[in-house]
Amino acid sequence: MYSCDSCGMRADRLISLFLLLQAHGRMPAPELARRLEVSVRTVFRDMDALSTVGFPVYAERGRAGGCALLPGFRTDVSGLTAAEAQALFVLTSGGSSPAAELGLSEPARSALRKLAAGLPASIRPRAEDQSRLVLVDSRGWLRSADPDRWLETLRGAVFDGRRLRLRYRSERGPATRLVDPWGLVAKAGVWYLVAAHRGRPRMYRVSRVAHATVLPSAAKRPADLDLAAVWQELRAEVERPRAEPVTVTLRASAAVAPRVLRMCAPQFTPGEPVPEPSPDGDRVRMVLPFRALGAASGTLLGFGDAVEVLEPAALRAEMARLAASVVRLYADASLGVVDE
């Protein structure tokens, strides 16, 4: 006696068997068994089941036998263009694609196999070959390849429309939140949960979720929810300047200048152009638009004497104050540092 899950698995296998025959015409039973991860006997039993309900298939047993579609049967229902087929294959390329991170890599590959089987013969091989030329790696540099621990749980709550109880590590400390999940957003390789807390939409970085419990009660979600519009509002709030922006003029060694641009870029005022660096003696002069004086001082101090701030005077004074406090912190005779 089959359980519901067993019935679903067999139905999926029967569809996969038919689509394999549709894609390849005729196949040996052992090859079908290998691809479907079942026994040869099961393949022949599935072929009988398909034939019984009217699918145009037949099987020939013996050394020269195999499984095939009835002669003259042809299906081409996709209507996809070559570009559309390429787009479908690219969607599941790479081990860190959104589908993979959400725990949906195998369903995505299964769906793709089913779609590919219906593609015109002139399109399918080229689309498959070209998909191998594109790799999607959504992770940032030096980030772990492991997905966020609670991402699949959150995905289930979002798709099933269930409320969540979160233990969340916010910047103000750990907190427990009862939220209504509205959706998930992947931004630059980082996942965020968009959820309403006390009726107000907020974003929660998935990597900061310490624990998530899916509740039986239904989530409250607007019937006309536009996740993209909600995300844009939340993003605009995060990017809203909290202090006056500051234009910084500095001199940097030529070797360090490219690294200054790369490491300081996240602290620049959004949308503000960055002028090209210009020679200044044996150094490079740079004019950089920082979102705030604190963002500039905290980033630039790490470059030590390889970077000298020229303007504004307030930032020069702040750099001097910070440098002096660092010297006092480490000017300890027990560490062999001489306090002059």
HELIX and SHEET records of a PDB file:
HELIX    1   1 CYS A    4  HIS A   24  1                                  21    
HELIX    2   2 ALA A   29  LEU A   36  1                                   8    
HELIX    3   3 VAL A   40  THR A   52  1                                  13    
HELIX    4   4 ALA A   82  LEU A   91  1                                  10    
HELIX    5   5 PRO A   98  GLU A  101  1                                   4    
HELIX    6   6 SER A  105  ALA A  117  1                                  13    
HELIX    7   7 ARG A  124  SER A  131  1                                   8    
HELIX    8   8 LEU A  151  ASP A  160  1                                  10    
HELIX    9   9 VAL A  206  ARG A  208  5                                   3    
HELIX   10  10 LEU A  227  GLU A  239  1                                  13    
HELIX   11  11 ALA A  257  CYS A  264  1                                   8    
HELIX   12  12 ALA A  265  GLN A  267  5                                   3    
HELIX   13  13 LEU A  293  LEU A  300  1                                   8    
HELIX   14  14 LEU A  301  ALA A  306  5                                   6    
HELIX   15  15 ALA A  313  TYR A  330  1                                  18    
HELIX   16  16 ALA A  333  LEU A  335  5                                   3    
SHEET    1   A 3 ARG A  26  MET A  27  0                                        
SHEET    2   A 3 GLY A  66  LEU A  69 -1                                        
SHEET    3   A 3 VAL A  57  GLU A  60 -1                                        
SHEET    1   B 5 ARG A 200  ARG A 205  0                                        
SHEET    2   B 5 VAL A 190  HIS A 197 -1                                        
SHEET    3   B 5 GLY A 173  LYS A 187 -1                                        
SHEET    4   B 5 ARG A 162  SER A 170 -1                                        
SHEET    5   B 5 VAL A 209  ALA A 218 -1                                        
SHEET    1   C 4 SER A 278  ASP A 280  0                                        
SHEET    2   C 4 ARG A 283  PHE A 290 -1                                        
SHEET    3   C 4 VAL A 246  SER A 253 -1                                        
SHEET    4   C 4 VAL A 307  GLU A 311 -1                                        
END                                                                             
